[in-house]
Amino acid sequence: MSQPLILSGKEVARTVYQDLQPRIARLKAKGVTPGLAVILVGDDPASRVYVRSKSRRFENLDLISETFTYPADISQAQLLDQIGHLNHDPRFHGILVQMPLPSSLDEAAVIEAISPEKDVDGFHPYNVGRLTSGQPTFIPCTPKGILRILSHYHLRLDGKHVVVVGRSNIVGRPLSILASLKNPSGNATTTLCHSRTRDIFAHTSQADVVVAALGQAEFIRGEHVRDGVILIDVGINRLADSSEKGYHLTGDVHFPSAAEKAAAITPVPGGVGPMTIAMLVENTVEAAEKLTA
Protein backbone atom coordinates (compact mmCIF):
# COMPACT_ATOMS: atom_id res chain seq x y z
CA MET A 1 0.00 0.00 0.00
CA SER A 2 0.94 3.65 -0.37
CA GLN A 3 1.96 5.67 2.68
CA PRO A 4 -0.97 6.31 5.06
CA LEU A 5 -2.43 9.71 5.74
CA ILE A 6 -0.92 10.96 9.00
CA LEU A 7 -3.66 12.45 11.16
CA SER A 8 -1.84 15.27 12.93
CA GLY A 9 -3.50 16.35 16.15
CA LYS A 10 -1.04 19.25 16.33
CA GLU A 11 -2.33 20.60 13.03
CA VAL A 12 -5.98 20.21 14.00
CA ALA A 13 -5.36 21.79 17.42
CA ARG A 14 -3.89 24.87 15.72
CA THR A 15 -7.13 25.34 13.77
CA VAL A 16 -9.14 24.92 16.98
CA TYR A 17 -7.18 27.69 18.71
CA GLN A 18 -7.56 29.95 15.67
CA ASP A 19 -11.32 29.38 15.64
CA LEU A 20 -11.53 30.12 19.38
CA GLN A 21 -9.81 33.52 19.13
CA PRO A 22 -12.90 35.55 18.10
CA ARG A 23 -15.01 33.79 20.75
CA ILE A 24 -12.43 34.62 23.42
CA ALA A 25 -12.25 38.22 22.16
CA ARG A 26 -16.05 38.59 22.43
CA LEU A 27 -15.97 37.32 26.00
CA LYS A 28 -13.11 39.65 26.96
CA ALA A 29 -14.98 42.58 25.42
CA LYS A 30 -17.68 41.85 28.01
CA GLY A 31 -15.06 41.72 30.77
CA VAL A 32 -15.01 37.91 30.93
CA THR A 33 -11.81 35.86 30.72
CA PRO A 34 -12.46 32.10 30.52
CA GLY A 35 -11.00 30.46 33.61
CA LEU A 36 -10.15 26.88 34.57
CA ALA A 37 -9.56 25.58 38.09
CA VAL A 38 -7.46 22.40 38.22
CA ILE A 39 -7.36 20.25 41.34
CA LEU A 40 -4.27 18.08 41.71
CA VAL A 41 -4.14 15.60 44.59
CA GLY A 42 -0.92 13.76 45.45
CA ASP A 43 2.35 13.68 43.53
CA ASP A 44 1.74 11.36 40.58
CA PRO A 45 4.46 12.37 38.04
CA ALA A 46 2.30 11.80 34.95
CA SER A 47 -0.53 13.87 36.42
CA ARG A 48 1.86 16.75 37.12
CA VAL A 49 3.09 16.67 33.52
CA TYR A 50 -0.48 16.72 32.18
CA VAL A 51 -1.46 19.60 34.45
CA ARG A 52 1.59 21.65 33.44
CA SER A 53 0.77 21.12 29.75
CA LYS A 54 -2.82 22.24 30.27
CA SER A 55 -1.82 25.29 32.31
CA ARG A 56 0.80 26.33 29.76
CA ARG A 57 -1.75 26.25 26.94
CA PHE A 58 -4.19 28.44 28.89
CA GLU A 59 -1.39 30.91 29.67
CA ASN A 60 -0.36 31.03 25.99
CA LEU A 61 -3.92 31.98 25.08
CA ASP A 62 -4.04 34.59 27.88
CA LEU A 63 -6.74 32.67 29.72
CA ILE A 64 -7.01 31.99 33.44
CA SER A 65 -5.74 28.68 34.80
CA GLU A 66 -5.06 28.06 38.48
CA THR A 67 -3.91 24.76 39.97
CA PHE A 68 -4.94 23.85 43.50
CA THR A 69 -2.52 21.25 44.84
CA TYR A 70 -3.30 19.03 47.82
CA PRO A 71 -1.46 16.22 49.61
CA ALA A 72 -2.48 12.61 48.95
CA ASP A 73 -3.88 12.32 52.46
CA ILE A 74 -6.47 15.08 52.06
CA SER A 75 -9.83 13.94 53.43
CA GLN A 76 -12.89 13.40 51.29
CA ALA A 77 -14.72 16.15 53.18
CA GLN A 78 -11.92 18.67 52.62
CA LEU A 79 -11.77 17.96 48.91
CA LEU A 80 -15.54 18.20 48.47
CA ASP A 81 -15.52 21.47 50.42
CA GLN A 82 -12.90 22.91 48.05
CA ILE A 83 -14.94 21.87 45.00
CA GLY A 84 -17.98 23.53 46.57
CA HIS A 85 -16.07 26.83 46.85
CA LEU A 86 -14.94 26.60 43.22
CA ASN A 87 -18.49 25.90 42.07
CA HIS A 88 -19.42 29.36 43.37
CA ASP A 89 -16.23 31.19 42.35
CA PRO A 90 -17.06 33.42 39.32
CA ARG A 91 -13.41 33.50 38.21
CA PHE A 92 -13.63 29.87 37.13
CA HIS A 93 -15.98 28.65 34.41
CA GLY A 94 -14.50 25.15 34.35
CA ILE A 95 -13.35 22.76 37.07
CA LEU A 96 -11.09 19.81 36.36
CA VAL A 97 -10.04 17.21 38.93
CA GLN A 98 -6.94 15.46 37.63
CA MET A 99 -7.35 11.68 37.68
CA PRO A 100 -6.42 9.23 39.07
CA LEU A 101 -7.12 10.19 42.67
CA PRO A 102 -5.55 8.39 45.64
CA SER A 103 -7.43 5.19 46.51
CA SER A 104 -8.58 6.70 49.81
CA LEU A 105 -10.88 9.09 47.92
CA ASP A 106 -14.23 8.30 46.31
CA GLU A 107 -13.72 9.29 42.65
CA ALA A 108 -17.42 9.09 41.79
CA ALA A 109 -18.43 11.34 44.68
CA VAL A 110 -15.76 13.88 43.72
CA ILE A 111 -16.98 14.00 40.11
CA GLU A 112 -20.61 14.38 41.24
CA ALA A 113 -19.62 17.30 43.47
CA ILE A 114 -18.60 19.40 40.45
CA SER A 115 -21.35 21.62 39.09
CA PRO A 116 -22.52 20.16 35.74
CA GLU A 117 -22.24 23.68 34.30
CA LYS A 118 -18.51 23.71 35.12
CA ASP A 119 -17.83 20.06 34.31
CA VAL A 120 -15.57 20.73 31.31
CA ASP A 121 -14.28 17.14 31.44
CA GLY A 122 -17.81 15.88 30.75
CA PHE A 123 -17.67 13.23 33.47
CA HIS A 124 -20.60 14.29 35.69
CA PRO A 125 -23.52 11.81 35.53
CA TYR A 126 -25.80 14.61 34.27
CA ASN A 127 -23.52 15.29 31.30
CA VAL A 128 -22.95 11.57 30.68
CA GLY A 129 -26.72 11.07 30.56
CA ARG A 130 -27.14 13.88 28.05
CA LEU A 131 -24.32 12.45 25.93
CA THR A 132 -25.96 9.02 25.90
CA SER A 133 -29.27 10.50 24.75
CA GLY A 134 -27.63 12.57 22.02
CA GLN A 135 -27.99 15.90 23.82
CA PRO A 136 -24.50 16.53 25.15
CA THR A 137 -23.62 19.55 27.25
CA PHE A 138 -19.90 18.88 27.60
CA ILE A 139 -18.31 16.04 25.65
CA PRO A 140 -15.27 14.38 27.28
CA CYS A 141 -12.17 15.96 25.79
CA THR A 142 -10.39 12.95 24.26
CA PRO A 143 -13.43 11.48 22.44
CA LYS A 144 -14.37 14.96 21.27
CA GLY A 145 -10.82 15.47 20.01
CA ILE A 146 -10.89 12.18 18.10
CA LEU A 147 -14.11 13.13 16.32
CA ARG A 148 -12.66 16.55 15.50
CA ILE A 149 -9.56 14.96 13.93
CA LEU A 150 -11.75 12.73 11.75
CA SER A 151 -13.90 15.70 10.74
CA HIS A 152 -10.86 17.85 9.90
CA TYR A 153 -9.55 15.20 7.52
CA HIS A 154 -13.03 14.56 6.06
CA LEU A 155 -13.11 10.98 7.33
CA ARG A 156 -16.76 10.14 7.93
CA LEU A 157 -17.97 7.39 10.26
CA ASP A 158 -21.35 7.09 8.58
CA GLY A 159 -22.06 3.39 7.95
CA LYS A 160 -18.61 2.28 9.10
CA HIS A 161 -17.78 -0.39 11.67
CA VAL A 162 -15.84 1.19 14.53
CA VAL A 163 -14.07 -1.07 17.02
CA VAL A 164 -13.00 0.63 20.25
CA VAL A 165 -10.49 -1.30 22.36
CA GLY A 166 -10.76 -0.09 25.96
CA ARG A 167 -13.93 0.68 27.96
CA SER A 168 -12.86 3.51 30.28
CA ASN A 169 -15.39 6.20 31.14
CA ILE A 170 -12.84 8.76 29.95
CA VAL A 171 -12.33 7.53 26.37
CA GLY A 172 -13.63 4.16 25.22
CA ARG A 173 -17.20 4.12 26.51
CA PRO A 174 -18.17 7.70 25.58
CA LEU A 175 -16.50 7.40 22.17
CA SER A 176 -18.40 4.20 21.37
CA ILE A 177 -21.65 6.04 22.18
CA LEU A 178 -20.76 9.20 20.24
CA ALA A 179 -19.74 7.25 17.14
CA SER A 180 -23.12 5.47 17.09
CA LEU A 181 -25.33 8.54 17.54
CA LYS A 182 -27.53 9.66 14.66
CA ASN A 183 -25.71 12.83 13.67
CA PRO A 184 -23.14 14.03 11.10
CA SER A 185 -20.14 12.86 13.16
CA GLY A 186 -21.64 9.47 14.03
CA ASN A 187 -23.94 6.91 12.39
CA ALA A 188 -21.39 4.13 12.82
CA THR A 189 -21.88 0.59 14.05
CA THR A 190 -19.73 0.30 17.16
CA THR A 191 -18.12 -2.61 18.98
CA LEU A 192 -16.59 -2.01 22.41
CA CYS A 193 -13.85 -4.48 23.31
CA HIS A 194 -12.19 -4.88 26.71
CA SER A 195 -10.06 -7.21 28.81
CA ARG A 196 -12.76 -9.93 28.91
CA THR A 197 -13.51 -9.83 25.18
CA ARG A 198 -12.80 -13.19 23.55
CA ASP A 199 -10.41 -12.86 20.61
CA ILE A 200 -10.17 -9.09 20.38
CA PHE A 201 -8.28 -9.35 17.11
CA ALA A 202 -11.21 -11.10 15.43
CA HIS A 203 -13.05 -7.81 15.94
CA THR A 204 -10.21 -5.44 15.02
CA SER A 205 -9.48 -7.37 11.82
CA GLN A 206 -13.02 -6.67 10.57
CA ALA A 207 -13.15 -3.00 11.51
CA ASP A 208 -13.16 0.03 9.22
CA VAL A 209 -11.92 2.14 12.14
CA VAL A 210 -9.96 0.92 15.16
CA VAL A 211 -9.53 3.09 18.25
CA ALA A 212 -6.81 1.76 20.57
CA ALA A 213 -7.38 3.08 24.10
CA LEU A 214 -6.30 0.33 26.48
CA GLY A 215 -2.96 1.62 27.81
CA GLN A 216 -0.85 -1.29 26.61
CA ALA A 217 2.16 -0.46 24.47
CA GLU A 218 2.00 -1.57 20.82
CA PHE A 219 -0.89 -3.97 21.45
CA ILE A 220 -2.45 -3.53 18.00
CA ARG A 221 -0.10 -4.62 15.20
CA GLY A 222 -0.37 -4.76 11.44
CA GLU A 223 -1.54 -8.37 11.43
CA HIS A 224 -4.52 -7.41 13.63
CA VAL A 225 -6.14 -4.99 11.16
CA ARG A 226 -7.34 -5.08 7.57
CA ASP A 227 -6.02 -3.11 4.61
CA GLY A 228 -7.39 0.43 4.43
CA VAL A 229 -8.22 0.71 8.13
CA ILE A 230 -8.32 4.07 9.94
CA LEU A 231 -6.30 3.78 13.15
CA ILE A 232 -6.75 6.14 16.11
CA ASP A 233 -4.09 5.60 18.78
CA VAL A 234 -5.00 7.04 22.18
CA GLY A 235 -2.16 5.36 24.11
CA ILE A 236 0.92 7.12 25.48
CA ASN A 237 3.42 4.64 26.90
CA ARG A 238 7.06 4.93 27.87
CA LEU A 239 9.36 2.19 26.58
CA ALA A 240 12.91 1.97 27.89
CA ASP A 241 15.72 2.33 25.37
CA SER A 242 19.40 3.27 25.20
CA SER A 243 18.81 6.93 24.30
CA GLU A 244 19.93 9.86 26.43
CA LYS A 245 16.45 10.13 27.97
CA GLY A 246 16.40 6.38 28.58
CA TYR A 247 12.97 5.91 27.01
CA HIS A 248 10.77 6.76 24.04
CA LEU A 249 7.04 7.32 23.76
CA THR A 250 4.88 4.87 21.89
CA GLY A 251 1.17 4.29 21.53
CA ASP A 252 -1.12 1.30 21.88
CA VAL A 253 -0.54 0.65 18.16
CA HIS A 254 2.70 -0.76 16.72
CA PHE A 255 3.13 2.07 14.24
CA PRO A 256 5.62 0.54 11.74
CA SER A 257 3.59 -2.61 11.02
CA ALA A 258 0.16 -0.97 11.31
CA ALA A 259 1.11 1.88 8.97
CA GLU A 260 1.69 -0.67 6.21
CA LYS A 261 -2.01 -1.55 6.34
CA ALA A 262 -3.64 1.73 7.31
CA ALA A 263 -5.22 4.31 5.05
CA ALA A 264 -4.92 6.85 7.87
CA ILE A 265 -3.26 6.77 11.30
CA THR A 266 -2.57 9.07 14.25
CA PRO A 267 1.05 9.33 15.41
CA VAL A 268 2.29 9.16 19.00
CA PRO A 269 3.20 11.73 20.10
CA GLY A 270 1.44 14.47 18.15
CA GLY A 271 -1.86 12.71 17.44
CA VAL A 272 -4.70 12.53 19.94
CA GLY A 273 -2.76 14.13 22.84
CA PRO A 274 -2.75 17.74 21.59
CA MET A 275 -6.46 17.48 20.81
CA THR A 276 -7.37 16.52 24.37
CA ILE A 277 -5.97 19.84 25.60
CA ALA A 278 -7.51 21.78 22.69
CA MET A 279 -10.95 20.37 23.53
CA LEU A 280 -10.46 21.26 27.20
CA VAL A 281 -9.85 24.86 26.17
CA GLU A 282 -12.88 24.79 23.86
CA ASN A 283 -15.11 23.34 26.59
CA THR A 284 -13.93 26.03 29.03
CA VAL A 285 -14.67 28.80 26.53
CA GLU A 286 -18.10 27.24 25.93
CA ALA A 287 -18.73 27.13 29.69
CA ALA A 288 -17.79 30.81 30.00
CA GLU A 289 -20.18 31.68 27.17
CA LYS A 290 -23.06 29.82 28.82
CA LEU A 291 -22.40 31.05 32.35
CA THR A 292 -22.17 34.70 31.27
CA ALA A 293 -24.87 34.75 28.59
C-alpha positions as CSV (number, residue, x, y, z in Angstrom):
1,M,0.0,0.0,0.0
2,S,0.9,3.7,-0.4
3,Q,2.0,5.7,2.7
4,P,-1.0,6.3,5.1
5,L,-2.4,9.7,5.7
6,I,-0.9,11.0,9.0
7,L,-3.7,12.4,11.2
8,S,-1.8,15.3,12.9
9,G,-3.5,16.3,16.2
10,K,-1.0,19.2,16.3
11,E,-2.3,20.6,13.0
12,V,-6.0,20.2,14.0
13,A,-5.4,21.8,17.4
14,R,-3.9,24.9,15.7
15,T,-7.1,25.3,13.8
16,V,-9.1,24.9,17.0
17,Y,-7.2,27.7,18.7
18,Q,-7.6,30.0,15.7
19,D,-11.3,29.4,15.6
20,L,-11.5,30.1,19.4
21,Q,-9.8,33.5,19.1
22,P,-12.9,35.5,18.1
23,R,-15.0,33.8,20.8
24,I,-12.4,34.6,23.4
25,A,-12.3,38.2,22.2
26,R,-16.0,38.6,22.4
27,L,-16.0,37.3,26.0
28,K,-13.1,39.6,27.0
29,A,-15.0,42.6,25.4
30,K,-17.7,41.8,28.0
31,G,-15.1,41.7,30.8
32,V,-15.0,37.9,30.9
33,T,-11.8,35.9,30.7
34,P,-12.5,32.1,30.5
35,G,-11.0,30.5,33.6
36,L,-10.1,26.9,34.6
37,A,-9.6,25.6,38.1
38,V,-7.5,22.4,38.2
39,I,-7.4,20.2,41.3
40,L,-4.3,18.1,41.7
41,V,-4.1,15.6,44.6
42,G,-0.9,13.8,45.4
43,D,2.4,13.7,43.5
44,D,1.7,11.4,40.6
45,P,4.5,12.4,38.0
46,A,2.3,11.8,34.9
47,S,-0.5,13.9,36.4
48,R,1.9,16.7,37.1
49,V,3.1,16.7,33.5
50,Y,-0.5,16.7,32.2
51,V,-1.5,19.6,34.4
52,R,1.6,21.6,33.4
53,S,0.8,21.1,29.8
54,K,-2.8,22.2,30.3
55,S,-1.8,25.3,32.3
56,R,0.8,26.3,29.8
57,R,-1.7,26.3,26.9
58,F,-4.2,28.4,28.9
59,E,-1.4,30.9,29.7
60,N,-0.4,31.0,26.0
61,L,-3.9,32.0,25.1
62,D,-4.0,34.6,27.9
63,L,-6.7,32.7,29.7
64,I,-7.0,32.0,33.4
65,S,-5.7,28.7,34.8
66,E,-5.1,28.1,38.5
67,T,-3.9,24.8,40.0
68,F,-4.9,23.9,43.5
69,T,-2.5,21.2,44.8
70,Y,-3.3,19.0,47.8
71,P,-1.5,16.2,49.6
72,A,-2.5,12.6,49.0
73,D,-3.9,12.3,52.5
74,I,-6.5,15.1,52.1
75,S,-9.8,13.9,53.4
76,Q,-12.9,13.4,51.3
77,A,-14.7,16.1,53.2
78,Q,-11.9,18.7,52.6
79,L,-11.8,18.0,48.9
80,L,-15.5,18.2,48.5
81,D,-15.5,21.5,50.4
82,Q,-12.9,22.9,48.1
83,I,-14.9,21.9,45.0
84,G,-18.0,23.5,46.6
85,H,-16.1,26.8,46.9
86,L,-14.9,26.6,43.2
87,N,-18.5,25.9,42.1
88,H,-19.4,29.4,43.4
89,D,-16.2,31.2,42.3
90,P,-17.1,33.4,39.3
91,R,-13.4,33.5,38.2
92,F,-13.6,29.9,37.1
93,H,-16.0,28.6,34.4
94,G,-14.5,25.2,34.3
95,I,-13.3,22.8,37.1
96,L,-11.1,19.8,36.4
97,V,-10.0,17.2,38.9
98,Q,-6.9,15.5,37.6
99,M,-7.4,11.7,37.7
100,P,-6.4,9.2,39.1
101,L,-7.1,10.2,42.7
102,P,-5.6,8.4,45.6
103,S,-7.4,5.2,46.5
104,S,-8.6,6.7,49.8
105,L,-10.9,9.1,47.9
106,D,-14.2,8.3,46.3
107,E,-13.7,9.3,42.7
108,A,-17.4,9.1,41.8
109,A,-18.4,11.3,44.7
110,V,-15.8,13.9,43.7
111,I,-17.0,14.0,40.1
112,E,-20.6,14.4,41.2
113,A,-19.6,17.3,43.5
114,I,-18.6,19.4,40.4
115,S,-21.4,21.6,39.1
116,P,-22.5,20.2,35.7
117,E,-22.2,23.7,34.3
118,K,-18.5,23.7,35.1
119,D,-17.8,20.1,34.3
120,V,-15.6,20.7,31.3
121,D,-14.3,17.1,31.4
122,G,-17.8,15.9,30.7
123,F,-17.7,13.2,33.5
124,H,-20.6,14.3,35.7
125,P,-23.5,11.8,35.5
126,Y,-25.8,14.6,34.3
127,N,-23.5,15.3,31.3
128,V,-23.0,11.6,30.7
129,G,-26.7,11.1,30.6
130,R,-27.1,13.9,28.0
131,L,-24.3,12.4,25.9
132,T,-26.0,9.0,25.9
133,S,-29.3,10.5,24.8
134,G,-27.6,12.6,22.0
135,Q,-28.0,15.9,23.8
136,P,-24.5,16.5,25.1
137,T,-23.6,19.6,27.3
138,F,-19.9,18.9,27.6
139,I,-18.3,16.0,25.7
140,P,-15.3,14.4,27.3
141,C,-12.2,16.0,25.8
142,T,-10.4,13.0,24.3
143,P,-13.4,11.5,22.4
144,K,-14.4,15.0,21.3
145,G,-10.8,15.5,20.0
146,I,-10.9,12.2,18.1
147,L,-14.1,13.1,16.3
148,R,-12.7,16.6,15.5
149,I,-9.6,15.0,13.9
150,L,-11.7,12.7,11.7
151,S,-13.9,15.7,10.7
152,H,-10.9,17.9,9.9
153,Y,-9.5,15.2,7.5
154,H,-13.0,14.6,6.1
155,L,-13.1,11.0,7.3
156,R,-16.8,10.1,7.9
157,L,-18.0,7.4,10.3
158,D,-21.4,7.1,8.6
159,G,-22.1,3.4,8.0
160,K,-18.6,2.3,9.1
161,H,-17.8,-0.4,11.7
162,V,-15.8,1.2,14.5
163,V,-14.1,-1.1,17.0
164,V,-13.0,0.6,20.3
165,V,-10.5,-1.3,22.4
166,G,-10.8,-0.1,26.0
167,R,-13.9,0.7,28.0
168,S,-12.9,3.5,30.3
169,N,-15.4,6.2,31.1
170,I,-12.8,8.8,30.0
171,V,-12.3,7.5,26.4
172,G,-13.6,4.2,25.2
173,R,-17.2,4.1,26.5
174,P,-18.2,7.7,25.6
175,L,-16.5,7.4,22.2
176,S,-18.4,4.2,21.4
177,I,-21.6,6.0,22.2
178,L,-20.8,9.2,20.2
179,A,-19.7,7.2,17.1
180,S,-23.1,5.5,17.1
181,L,-25.3,8.5,17.5
182,K,-27.5,9.7,14.7
183,N,-25.7,12.8,13.7
184,P,-23.1,14.0,11.1
185,S,-20.1,12.9,13.2
186,G,-21.6,9.5,14.0
187,N,-23.9,6.9,12.4
188,A,-21.4,4.1,12.8
189,T,-21.9,0.6,14.0
190,T,-19.7,0.3,17.2
191,T,-18.1,-2.6,19.0
192,L,-16.6,-2.0,22.4
193,C,-13.8,-4.5,23.3
194,H,-12.2,-4.9,26.7
195,S,-10.1,-7.2,28.8
196,R,-12.8,-9.9,28.9
197,T,-13.5,-9.8,25.2
198,R,-12.8,-13.2,23.5
199,D,-10.4,-12.9,20.6
200,I,-10.2,-9.1,20.4
201,F,-8.3,-9.4,17.1
202,A,-11.2,-11.1,15.4
203,H,-13.0,-7.8,15.9
204,T,-10.2,-5.4,15.0
205,S,-9.5,-7.4,11.8
206,Q,-13.0,-6.7,10.6
207,A,-13.2,-3.0,11.5
208,D,-13.2,0.0,9.2
209,V,-11.9,2.1,12.1
210,V,-10.0,0.9,15.2
211,V,-9.5,3.1,18.3
212,A,-6.8,1.8,20.6
213,A,-7.4,3.1,24.1
214,L,-6.3,0.3,26.5
215,G,-3.0,1.6,27.8
216,Q,-0.9,-1.3,26.6
217,A,2.2,-0.5,24.5
218,E,2.0,-1.6,20.8
219,F,-0.9,-4.0,21.5
220,I,-2.4,-3.5,18.0
221,R,-0.1,-4.6,15.2
222,G,-0.4,-4.8,11.4
223,E,-1.5,-8.4,11.4
224,H,-4.5,-7.4,13.6
225,V,-6.1,-5.0,11.2
226,R,-7.3,-5.1,7.6
227,D,-6.0,-3.1,4.6
228,G,-7.4,0.4,4.4
229,V,-8.2,0.7,8.1
230,I,-8.3,4.1,9.9
231,L,-6.3,3.8,13.2
232,I,-6.7,6.1,16.1
233,D,-4.1,5.6,18.8
234,V,-5.0,7.0,22.2
235,G,-2.2,5.4,24.1
236,I,0.9,7.1,25.5
237,N,3.4,4.6,26.9
238,R,7.1,4.9,27.9
239,L,9.4,2.2,26.6
240,A,12.9,2.0,27.9
241,D,15.7,2.3,25.4
242,S,19.4,3.3,25.2
243,S,18.8,6.9,24.3
244,E,19.9,9.9,26.4
245,K,16.5,10.1,28.0
246,G,16.4,6.4,28.6
247,Y,13.0,5.9,27.0
248,H,10.8,6.8,24.0
249,L,7.0,7.3,23.8
250,T,4.9,4.9,21.9
251,G,1.2,4.3,21.5
252,D,-1.1,1.3,21.9
253,V,-0.5,0.6,18.2
254,H,2.7,-0.8,16.7
255,F,3.1,2.1,14.2
256,P,5.6,0.5,11.7
257,S,3.6,-2.6,11.0
258,A,0.2,-1.0,11.3
259,A,1.1,1.9,9.0
260,E,1.7,-0.7,6.2
261,K,-2.0,-1.6,6.3
262,A,-3.6,1.7,7.3
263,A,-5.2,4.3,5.0
264,A,-4.9,6.9,7.9
265,I,-3.3,6.8,11.3
266,T,-2.6,9.1,14.3
267,P,1.0,9.3,15.4
268,V,2.3,9.2,19.0
269,P,3.2,11.7,20.1
270,G,1.4,14.5,18.1
271,G,-1.9,12.7,17.4
272,V,-4.7,12.5,19.9
273,G,-2.8,14.1,22.8
274,P,-2.8,17.7,21.6
275,M,-6.5,17.5,20.8
276,T,-7.4,16.5,24.4
277,I,-6.0,19.8,25.6
278,A,-7.5,21.8,22.7
279,M,-11.0,20.4,23.5
280,L,-10.5,21.3,27.2
281,V,-9.8,24.9,26.2
282,E,-12.9,24.8,23.9
283,N,-15.1,23.3,26.6
284,T,-13.9,26.0,29.0
285,V,-14.7,28.8,26.5
286,E,-18.1,27.2,25.9
287,A,-18.7,27.1,29.7
288,A,-17.8,30.8,30.0
289,E,-20.2,31.7,27.2
290,K,-23.1,29.8,28.8
291,L,-22.4,31.1,32.3
292,T,-22.2,34.7,31.3
293,A,-24.9,34.7,28.6
